[in-house]
Amino acid sequence: MFFDFFLPGPSQRTHLRRQALNVSKPKRPWVFQLACCFTALLASASSILVLSTDELVTASDAVFRGRVVSVVSFKAADDLIYTRASLRVNETFKGTFPRIVEVVHRGGRVAQEQEFYGLSPRLDVGGEYLMFVVRGADGKLQCTQGHASAIRLQADGDNYVSPGKDWLGEVRSLCSAGVIPGGDVTDQAGASGPYAAALTGMLSGVNSRFTQPDRGEPIPYLIDADSLPSGMTLTEATNAVQEALNAWVSVTSLRFQLEAIQSFGQGADTIGSNDGKLRIQLHDNHGRISGGSVLGIGGRGASSSTLPWGWDIGGNVGGTEFIKSTRGYVVLKASHGSMQDVATFAEVLCHEIGHALNLAHSSEVVTGDPILSEAIMYFQAHADGRGATLGAYDPPIIRQIYPTNTPPFTFNRTLDVVTASTQPNIAGINEVELRGYDLQSSSLTVVTNGGSAYNGEFKVAGGKARFTADDWYSDSARLNPANGSYYDILYFRLSDGTNASPYGMVRVLSFLDDDVSPTDGIPSSWMVNYFGHANPQSGDKSRATDDADNDRLNNRQEFLLGTNPRDANSALRITAFDLNALQFQAKAYDLYEVVGSTNFTTWTRVGVPFVPTNADGAFLTSLPQTNIVGVVSNLPLTESQMFFRVLRVP
């Protein structure tokens, strides 16, 4: 294997002359923090078995008709989000109630953090519901079968309409002899009005997606198989997982890759790692599923950072904006007898994985519409031997999230801006490419919005963004690119005409003073650090187009690359490689591509472009910068020999 570096673009020679400056002293720039906030979201849903009305009444501690008067979400001691709903009891069917009763369920929204737990009901202030409740392990009331036991009652004039009307009629007939004896829940009194800081929120209609498929990368998944249904082998269980995943793969751009089979040590839904992975727990040893008829739960965490004009970090599919899924999970009730059937096991897996991929139920109530009732995402398990088989409803819905025509993708860029008495207009100085990528199309359009003008202005032309300072600024502190700070910022995205990438940012991280006129684009502090003087000279090869260390990179290129112009070993070069990965000297937060060839003639990009970030804050905020180690893995091994180059994107 042969490795080398390719640095694009010709060098530009600039003739310098010394000249006395007759201008004002440089100024200090303004610094800002990202105004858009990141919102963390978690979502979940479940599969249940059908209970008849009398079975549901029997399974419940108390049953009533009530109207929601307040809803508030909170974070409990277990660091999970819950919601308290207070309902005024209008009609009692089973048990003994206070005038206003409190029901608690998992999920909700606290500040910028949101969780959607699909088993939980969706209770709206002012809404009337037929409620079947049971005490949880903590003594609080919860819905017996989650959302399926909180029946919305809607009226048409003085009469209720179906399906709530039918449920209410059946319960009233069961109570024809009077209130059924049940639990005394008078200790669960609720609030009489809305909390002042109440933030209602069960995720409803929130669009979220994993972005790995856009880059042609698989979503990694892990399996916890500590317990399995009675009589089921590990091979049967993992085959069912593969079958369930393949059902979604077959109709979308999704791909999955098994990372490990391991014990999670806790409920998969409680693991807060935003690592883009799907965790599949084939048991409920940690007691995460409540209710004897619930077969599984599935959900996802997500992050949002919405710009004022609507762009977000999950991309845009066919005109619909998405937030970014950051983790997914599935938990199954392996101990339930119905899960011993491999086909039912696979069906429930497929359903819960659908939730992890952000799909809601096709219907939350029993329906006679076969399109909805035959969907894998129907709220009740079919348990009829169909296994992980999608219905007619499922493919077009999932393709709204993961189309075969994937959205483009791009990367954030950074700028260290050189200023002078006359602002530099030199290729490569104070500019970056707004490069995008697409698995299907090479014809992409750059779209920009929201460029700031605190200390200068951005102009975009020919796929490049150039920043021109509005004054001559002295050297500033360099902001940490790992944080959200900037002196100026430009937002951009790439569009293929149908879909658009998650937005990217060009951030100005520092201003550097070049007090030599005319400017050659190299700051004076950099010159003094490496050459001992600010004025370029021919004797020590300190001019912009000189190569002081004979490494075939001129001094201006060394400045841009973050390398030492007087050390030939400080250069973008391969430092180590094997059959799976190559290491090279890189500048933190610069963008690199790996291209490959079998004949040194035709070069094509291999793998996903790479932005190295493995450096501590002290390094990232230092100027001048030196190199860190970049590592690119997953190199293609399909050819008997392959030659690689690493390209730094300007």
N, C-alpha and C positions, 0 to 999 in steps of 0.2 A: 504494500500500500504506500502511496506517495502523498505527502501533505505539503501544502504551501499556502501562502497568503496572497490574496489579490486585493490591491488597493485601487479603486477606480478613480478615473479622472486625471487629466494631465496637471502637472504643477504649473503655477503661473509666476513668472519672474517679474518682480517689481523693482525698478530702479529708485534708490532712496537718495535723498539729499538732506543735509542738515539745514535747519532753518530756525531762527529765533521765534519763539511763540509770543504772540501779542494778544492773548485771549484771557478770559477770566478763569479762575481756578475751577477744577471739576467739582460737581455737586454730589449729594447723596441721594440715591433713589428711594422711592417708597416700596415697602414690602407688605404683602398681603397673605392671608390664609385662605384656603379653598372655602368658598361660601356654601357649596353644596354639601349636605351631610349624607353620610352613609347610613342606611337603614338596614338593620338585620332582621330577617324574617324567617320563620320556621313554619312548615305546613305539614299536615298529616291527615290521613283518612283511614277508613277501615272496611272490613267485610263482616257481615253478620249473618246469622241464620234466622229464618222466618219464625216469629212467634205469633200465635193467634191472639186475638184481643183478650180472651180470658186467661191465656198463659201469661201474657204481659201484665195483666192485673195481678195475677198470683205471684209473679216474680218481683213485683214492686212492693215497697214498704208503704207507699202512699200514692194516691192518684187524685188529681184535682184539675179544675179549669181555672186559669188565672190570666191576668194581664200584667205585662212587664212594666214596672214603674222606674227602674233604674238598672244600669249595667255599668260595671267598673272592672277594669283589669288591674292586676297587681303581680308583682314578682314575689314568690314565696321563699322560705328558707332553703328549699332545694334548688334555688336559682332557676326555676321554671316559671313560666307565665300562666296565670289562671285568671278566670273571669267570674265575678259574683253577679248573679242576676237576681233582683228582687221582684217578686210577682205578688200582686194583690189577689188573694184567693177569692174567687167568685162562686165556685161550686165545688163541694167536697164529695168524692166518690169512695175513697178508702183512706183511713187514718184520721189523725187529729192534727189540725193546723193552727198556727197563729194567723192574725189578720193578713200580714204580709210575710211571705216565706222566702228564704234565701236558698238558691241553688248554685252550686259551684261547678265549673267545668274547666278543663284544660284549654289553654290558648287565650289569645287576646293581644292587646298592644299596650306597651308601656314605653313612653317617650319614643325613641327611634327604633325600638326593638319590637318585632311582631312575630307571633307564632300562630299557625293554623293547625289545629288538631282535628282531623276529619271525623272522629267519633263524636265530637262535641256538638251540641245543638247550635243553631244560629238564632239567637233571641234578640229581637229588635224592641227598643223602647216603644211602648204603645201597642205592641202586638199582643194578640190573645192566643193562648196555647192550651191544648190538652196535654197535661204533664204526668208522666209515669216516673216516679223517683224512688231511689233506694239510698240507704246510708252507705258511704264509702268507709274505708278502713280508718279514716281520720274523723269519722262521725258526721262529716258534712254530707248534705244531700247532693246527689248527682242523678242525671237521667239514666234510667235502667238500661236502655239500649242506645245511649247516646242520642244522636240526631233523630233516630227512628222512633224515639219515645217522647219527642217534643213536637206534637202535631199542631201545625199552624191552623187556627180557626179563622176563616174569612167569611164575612156576612154579605149577603145581597139584600139590602133592606133589613127586615126583621129576621131573616132566615139565614142559617149557615149554608155554605155550599160545600160540595164534595171536593176532596176526599175527607176533609175534617168533619163534615156533617155525618158521614157514615161511621167514622170512629166514635164520635160523640154519642150517636144513637146506640151503638153496641154497648158502650160503657154504661150508659143510662139504663139499658135493659138489664145488665148484670146487677145493677143497684136498685132494681125495682122495689125490693123489700127494705131499702134503707141503706145508709152508709155502711160499707163493708168494714169490719174491724181490721185495723192495720197498725202501723207504727205511730207513736206519739212524737211528732216532729215540732212541737211548739217551741223547743229550744233553738230552732233554726230560724229565728225571726230576721226579716230583712229590713232594708232601709225604706223609709216612706217616700223618699224623693231622690233625684239624681245626685250623685256626689259632685262636688264642685269641680274636681279635676278628673272626672270620669272620661276615660278614653275607650269608647267601644271599639270592638274590632275582632271579628272572625274574618279571616281572609276570604273574600268573595269576589271573584272576577279579577284576581291579581295574576298577571301574566309573568311567568318565571320560567327560565330555561337554563340548562347547562350549556356552556359555550364550547366545550371540547370538540364536539362534532364539526363545528365550523372550521376547525384547524385540521380535521382529519384524524384527530386523536381519540382514543377510546376513553370512556368513563371507567376508571378503576373501581372494582368492587371487591369487597371482603365478605366472607361467609363465616358466621359463628354457628357451628354445628354441635355445640356441647350436648344438646339433647335433640332427639328426633322422635317422630311419631312411632308408636309401638309397632315393631315388625319391619320398619323401613331401614334400609341400609344407607350408608353414607353415599354410595354410588348412585342409588336411586334418588336421594335427596338432591345431590349436586346436579344430576341430569335434569331434574325438575327445574332447578334454578336456571340452567342453560336453556331449557325449553321456553321458560317464561321470558327470559331476556330476548331470545331469538324471535319471539312473536312480535316484539316491538322493533327489533332490528330490521325485520323483513319488510317493513312498510315505511321506514324513515331513513335518515342519515345517521342514526345512532349506531355506536359500536361500544362494546364493553370488553374489559380485560380483567380476568381474575388476578388479583394481587396476592391473596393469601387466604387460607382457612385457619382461623384463629379464634380464641376465646376473647370476647370483648370485655368481659368482667363487669358489665353493667348493661342496662337496657340500651339498645341501639339508638332509641329516640332521645336519650339523654347525653349522647356524645356530641359535644359542641365544636368539634374540629371542622373549620371551614376549609377543607382540603379538596373539595370537588369530588369526593368519593361516595360511593353507594355502599352502605353497610346492611347486609341481609342477615338477620338473626332468625334461625329456624326454630326457635323455641321462645318461651316466655318465662324462663327460670327466674327472672328478676321482677316479675309481677307488674309488668307495664300495661297489661290488657285487663280492663275491668269488664265484668259481665260475662256470664257463662255461655252466651250465644255468639260472642265476638270471636272470629277466627283469626283476625290479623289486623294490623294497623300499618300504614305507610305514610311517609311524609317527606318533606324537604326543608332545608334552611335556605335562605336567600339574602342577598344584599341589594340595596337600591341606593343610587346616588343620582337623583333626577335633576337635570338642569332646568332652568326656568322655562325653556321652550320645549321641554318634554323628552329630550334625549336621555337614555339610560344605559347602564353597563351590561345589559343582556342582549343588545342589538335590536334590530327592527326586522320583522318578518312580514312581508306583504303589507306594510303600512301599520302594523301593530307593534308598539314598543314593549320591550320586555325588561324585567329586572333579571339579575343573575343568580341562578341556583348555585349554592356553595356546598351543599351536602345533601344526601338522601339516605333514607333508612326504611327498613321493613322489619317488623316483628311478627312472628307467627305463633299461634296457640297450638304447639305441637301435641299437647296433652289432650286436646279435644278428639273424641272418637272419630269424627268425620274426617279428620286429617290423616287417618291411617290409609285412606284411599289415595294412591299416588296421583290420580287424575284431579281429585279435589284439591290436594296439596299444591299441584302445579297451577290450578286455576286461581287459587287464593294468592299464590306468589305473583302471578301475572297481574292480578288486580292491584295488589299493593305496590308493585313496581310502577304501575301506571300512576298511582298517587305520588310516588317519589319523583316521577317525571312531570308532575304538576297537573295531572288530570283529575278532575272532579268526578263525582258519580254521574252517570247518564240520567238517573232519576233518584230522588231521595224518598220516593213513596212507591207503593205498588202501582203498576200501570199496565194497561192492556195494549200499549203500543209496543209491538214486537221489536222495532228498531232499538228502543230503549231497554226493554227487558232482556233482550238477548245479547246485549253488550257485555264485554268482560268488565266494564266499569259500572255495571248495575250494582245498586247498593246491597243486594242480597246475593249470596253465593248460590249458584245453580246446583252444584254437587250432583251432576247428572252424567259424569264421565267425559265431558267435553275437554277437560284439561286446559292448557294455556292456549285457547283459541279465541282470537278476536272476532267480534261481531261486525256487522256492517257499519255500525255507529263509530267504532273505535279508530280505524285508520285515518279518515279525514280529520278527526279531531286532533290526534297526535301530530299529524303533519302540519297543522297550524303552528306547532311549536318547533318541530324538527323536520323541516321540509327536505326533500332530496336535493333541491337547489339551495345549498347552504348560504347563509349570509357571509359577506367578506369579514376579514379581521385585520386589525392593525395594532400598533404599539405606541405607547407614550414616548415623546421625545423631550430632550432638555437642551437648553442653550446657556452658554456662558458668553455674555455679550461684551464685545470690545467697543469702547467709546473713545472719541478723540475730538480735537477741536473741529475737525471736519470728519464726519462719520464715515467709516470705511465702506467701500463698495467693492469688495473683493470676493471672488467665488469661494464658497466654503466657509467664509467668516460670517457669523451671526445668521446663519441659515441652516435649515434641516429639510430633508425630504419627508413628505407626508406619504409614506409608502404603505400600500395596502395589499392584501393577498386574498385570493378566492380559489376554491377548489374546482370551480367550473369555468370561470371567465377571467380573462386577463384585461378586460375592458372595464375599468373602474373609474368612477368620478369622485373627486375630492369635494366634499361639502364642508363648509366652515360656518361657524356661528359663535357669537359671544366673545370675540377677541377683545381683551382689555386695552386700555391706552393710558395707564398710570404713569409710565416712564418712557413712553415711546409708542410705536405702532407696528402691527404686523401687516405684511402684504403677502398674498399668496398668488403665485404664478408658476406655471409649468410644473405643478406638483410639489413645489417647494414653498416653505414659509420663511420669510426674511423679516427680522426685527431691526428697526432703526430707532435708536435712542433719541429722545427729544432734547437731550442736552449732553454735555461732556461730564460724565460722572467719574468720581474717584473710585478706587477699588472698594468694593462692598464685601461684606461677609458672604460666603457661599452658603446657600440654603441647602438643607439635607433633602435630596431627591426622594428619600423614603417617606418624608412627611408631606403635608399638603400645602406648604408655603410656596410663594412665588412672588416675583417682582412684577411680572406680567404673564398673561396666559392666553392661549388660543385653543379653542375647542374645534375638533374636526372629526369627520367620519368618512368612510368610503362606501359608495353605493354601486350596486350592479344594475340598477334600474328597477329592481323588484324588492330586494332586501338591502339592509344597511348594517354596517358593523357597529358594535358597541363604540361609543365615542372615545377618542383619544385626546390627549392634551399635549401641547407644546408649552413648557414652562421655562421662563427666564429665571435661572438660579443665582446668577451673579452678574455684576458689572465690573469690567476690568479697564483700567486707564492706560491708553497708549499716548504718552506725552511727547512723542517724537513726530514731527511733521515733515512730509506727509506720512500718514499712518500706513504701515504695512500689514495691519491686522493682528499683530502680535503685541500683547500688553507689555508695558515696561517692567512690571514686577517679575514677569516670567523671564525676560531678558536678563535682569539683574541677578535672578536666582541661578541661572545656568551659565551666563557669560560674564557677570560682574559689572555690566554696564547696560544702559538702556539703548544707546545709539548703535545700530547695526554697523559692523565693520567687516571689511574683506579679509583682514589679516587673520582673525580667529574664526572665520567662516560663520559669523553670527547674523548675516543677512537672511532675509526670509526664505530665499530660494537656495541658500547654501546647504550642503550636507556635511555638518561638522564631524559626524562620527562615521561617515562612509557606510551607512546602512541602507542606502538608496531611498531614504526619506528626508526631504528637506525640512528646514526648521519650522516652517509654517505647518507642514503636515504633522510634525512631532508635537506641536502645540495642540492641534486638533485631536490627535490620538492620545494625548496624555502621557507621552513618553519622554524620556530624557534625551535631548538632542546631542549630548556628548558621551553617550554610552551606547555602543552598538548592540549590547545585549538587551537594552530596553527598547523593544520593538514588538509589533504584533507578529508573533511567530508561534509555531507549534512547539509546545514544551514536552508533551507526552501523548502517546496514543496506543490503543490496542484495537482489537476487532470490533469493539462495541462503542468506544468513545474516543474523543480527542480533546486534549487540553491546550489552551492557547492563552497568551497574554492579552488582556482585554481592558478596556476602560469601563468602569461601572456605569450602568444605565445607558451605554451606547447600544445600538442595534446592529446585530450581525446575522449574516446568512451563510450557510454552508452549501456550496455547489459541488457537484460531482461529475466525473467523466470517466469513460473507459478508454478514451483515445486521445485526450488532450485537445480535441477539436470541438466537440459538442459538450457544453457544460449546462447542467440543469440544477435547479435548486432541489436539495434533498432535506427532508424533515421540515421542522417548523423553525422560523427565525428565532433568534435568541437574544434576550436582554439580561446580562449578568448583573446580579444585585448583591452578591455575597461579599459585602464589605461593611465594616462597622461605621457608626456615625462620624467618628473623628476622621476617618479616611474620606468619607463622602463629602465632608465640608472643608477639606483641605485644598489649597491651591498653591503651587501647581500639583496636579494629581500624578500618581504613578500607576503602574498596571496591577491588576488583580488577575486571578486565574479564572478563565471561563471554561466550562465543560459542556460539550455537546455529546449526547448519547443517542442511542437508537439509530445508528448509522445503517444504511441499507447493506445487506449481505447477499443480494440476489445475483451478483455478478462474480466471476472468478477473480477479477481484480477491479479496483475502483480507485481513482485519484480524486483527492478532495482539495478544495480551496476554501478559505474563510474570507468572506467579503464584509467589510464594514460599510454599513449603509450611511451615506453622507448626511 
